[in-house]
């Protein structure tokens, strides 16, 4: 049996991916949130959204919920988050 280990830091072409630059501030930012559809995620995001708005001055939060936790985010849902300055994805277990 052969075991293949994949490096998540590389693209299919073997080229290393780079992290996006850090935001200088969250003040006035638009934040996307991808809910993985597990039971506690919505409640977790409610709490995080409140903190982001009140303590960090986030202007807008775009929230989307995946059809279920076992599937990847649909491309059209990712497209809806294109205007966000940053995107959070979380598991609410």
N, C-alpha and C positions, 0 to 999 in steps of 0.2 A: 504494500500500500504506500502511495506517495502522499506526502503532506505538503501542501502549497501554502506559504505564508504571504499575505498581501500587505504591502506598505500603504496605509491610507494617505500618506503625505505625497504620493506620486500619482500622476495621471496615467492613463492607459498607455501612453507613449513612453513612459518611464521618466518623464520630466517632473521634477519636484514642484509642487504647488506652493504658492506664497500666501501667507496670511494677509488679509486686508489690513490696512493701517488702522490703528486705534483712533476712535473719535476723540477730538480734543475736549469735547464737553457733550453732555446729554441735553443741555439747555436748548429748547426749540427743536429737538430732534424728532424724527418719525421712527418709531420702533415697531417692527413686525414680530408677531408671536405665532408660532406653529404649535398647535395643540395636538398631541399624539392620540387623542380620543380615549385615553384611560381615565378612570373614574376621578382621580384627584387633580388632574391637570387644569381644568377650568378654575377651580378654587385657588390653586397655586398662582395661576396667571392673574386672577383678580387681585390678589395680594401684591404681586410684583408690579402690576400696572399702577396700583395706588401709590406705591413707593416711588416709582419712576416719575409720575406726574407731580406729586406733592414735594418730594425731596430733591428731585433732579431737573424739574422743569421741562419734562418731555411734552412736546406739543400735541402729538397724535400717536395713537397705538392702533395698528392694523392687526386684527386677530383672525386667524383661520384655523379650522379644525379638520384634520385628516379624516378620511372615511373610516379608517381603523389603524391600530398601532402596528400591524404587521406589514403594511404596504408603504412604499415610499411616497413622498409628497407629490401629488399630481402636478404636471408641468404648468397647467393653467393656474393652479393655486400659487406656485412659485412666481408666476408672472404678476399676480396681484400684489406681491410683496416687493416688486422691483423698485418702487420708489422709496423704500425704507432705508434709513441710514444704517440700521443694524437689525438683525433678526435673531430672536431667541427661539430655541426649540427645547421642549422639556417633556419629561415623563412624570406623571402625577401619581405614581404608585406609592 
